[in-house]
Amino acid sequence: MTAIVDAEKCSACGECVEACPLDAISMQDDHAMVDEETCGDCGACVDVCPTEAITVS
């Protein structure tokens, strides 16, 4: 399982980058990108995303 970002919903606010305890999220091309190998499936990014652009599956 890993976090998945819907690029169309992402507002590039950076809240998920700040919330990720494993530094698995970065901003690229005006939206968040998740490093699947680093992601720990904790859901911290899902909880802070104001546009509900991130899911864990």
VEXDREN-2710 file (C-alpha; in Angstrom, 1 decimal):
% VEXDREN-2710
k/r/px/py/pz
1/MET/0.0/0.0/0.0
2/THR/1.1/3.5/-0.7
3/ALA/-0.3/7.1/-0.9
4/ILE/-1.6/8.1/-4.2
5/VAL/-2.0/11.7/-5.3
6/ASP/-4.8/12.8/-7.7
7/ALA/-2.8/15.5/-9.6
8/GLU/-6.0/17.2/-10.8
9/LYS/-7.2/17.7/-7.2
10/CYS/-3.9/18.7/-5.8
11/SER/-3.5/22.4/-5.1
12/ALA/0.2/22.2/-4.4
13/CYS/-0.2/23.7/-0.9
14/GLY/2.6/21.6/0.5
15/GLU/0.7/20.5/3.7
16/CYS/1.4/16.8/2.9
17/VAL/5.1/17.4/2.4
18/GLU/5.2/19.0/5.9
19/ALA/3.1/16.2/7.4
20/CYS/5.0/13.2/6.0
21/PRO/7.2/11.8/8.8
22/LEU/9.3/9.8/6.3
23/ASP/9.9/12.6/3.8
24/ALA/8.3/10.5/1.1
25/ILE/6.5/13.4/-0.6
26/SER/7.9/16.2/-2.7
27/MET/6.4/18.8/-5.0
28/GLN/7.0/18.3/-8.7
29/ASP/5.2/19.9/-11.7
30/ASP/2.8/21.8/-9.4
31/HIS/1.5/18.8/-7.5
32/ALA/2.7/16.4/-4.8
33/MET/4.6/13.2/-5.8
34/VAL/4.9/10.2/-3.5
35/ASP/8.1/8.1/-3.4
36/GLU/6.4/4.7/-3.2
37/GLU/9.5/2.9/-1.8
38/THR/9.8/5.4/1.1
39/CYS/6.0/5.8/1.9
40/GLY/5.1/4.0/5.1
41/ASP/1.3/4.0/4.6
42/CYS/0.7/6.0/7.7
43/GLY/-2.0/8.3/6.2
44/ALA/-0.6/11.5/7.7
45/CYS/-0.8/13.1/4.3
46/VAL/-4.4/12.1/3.8
47/ASP/-5.4/13.7/7.1
48/VAL/-4.0/17.1/6.2
49/CYS/-4.9/17.4/2.5
50/PRO/-7.4/20.2/2.2
51/THR/-8.5/19.1/-1.3
52/GLU/-8.8/15.3/-0.5
53/ALA/-6.3/14.6/-3.3
54/ILE/-4.5/11.8/-1.5
55/THR/-5.7/8.3/-0.8
56/VAL/-3.9/5.3/0.6
57/SER/-4.4/2.0/-1.2
END
